[in-house]
């Protein structure tokens, strides 16, 4: 069943439609059974309300978490490779012995080069990153110094980016579920302290690669009072990308069944509850004036 204008591929269609316009088509297309577990992304079902997890949860795990891991792996790899390796340390110790022998025999040698190797391995004959930086900074050539300092700056930037993304991952709150209230006939949620809601009969939707996008009315952030369209994503599958209309069909049919017939058309028990994921340190708190 095609649910959008055929003039463009479905993933390029940007116009929202009214969800209830497709009520009859879904009734004709799929016959639902009630289940003990209605499946993700449904988080809870009771007599009056069905809640669905926000799509940002999947996007966070699929995109942000691998990005954090990737930056840390890259940073650690560059840090590990930075500094003298075993061959350079052995070469430095060998040259120190040779130059000390030259000194004992009265043969000329490069004093600055000797100081570089001595600083590189120290009195214990072992290399380290700090000794390497000190040796290069005080006794090496300008070209070598610029190269090493460039490596330090590059590694510092990588670590800084890794820290920023890690902080973003840890600080990002679990966003509120999207609630379908059958008793009041509305759909509502909130985001960072701002409420968004819409009558179910007026709810807009759009399908794209991310999944399903709902259009609600949100509080205006720039001024007190007034509302503007607010977009909220749903993902009927665990995929954070490359979803299609077929992926959305079952969930949309469940929504119509619940809003039209109640919980018994979706679940077999008296109530369903799915524990929220425990991968968050923060929760997007419900606005204090939510009920009003």
Secondary structure, 3 states (H helix, E strand, C coil): CCCCCCCCCHHHCCCCEEHHHHHHHHHHHCCCCCECCCCCCEEEECCCEEEECCCHHHHHHHHHHHHHHHHHHHHHHHHHHCCCCHHHHHHHHHHHHHHHHHHHHCCCCCHHHHHHHHHHHCCCCCCCHHHHHHHHHHHCCHHHHHHHHHHHHHHHHHHHHHHHHHHHHHHCCECCCEEEECCCCEEEEEECCEEEEEEHHHCEEEEECCEEEEEEEEECCCCCCCEEEEEEEECCCCCCCCCCHHHHHHHHHHHHHHHHHCHHHCECCCCEECCCCCCCCCECCCCCCCCC
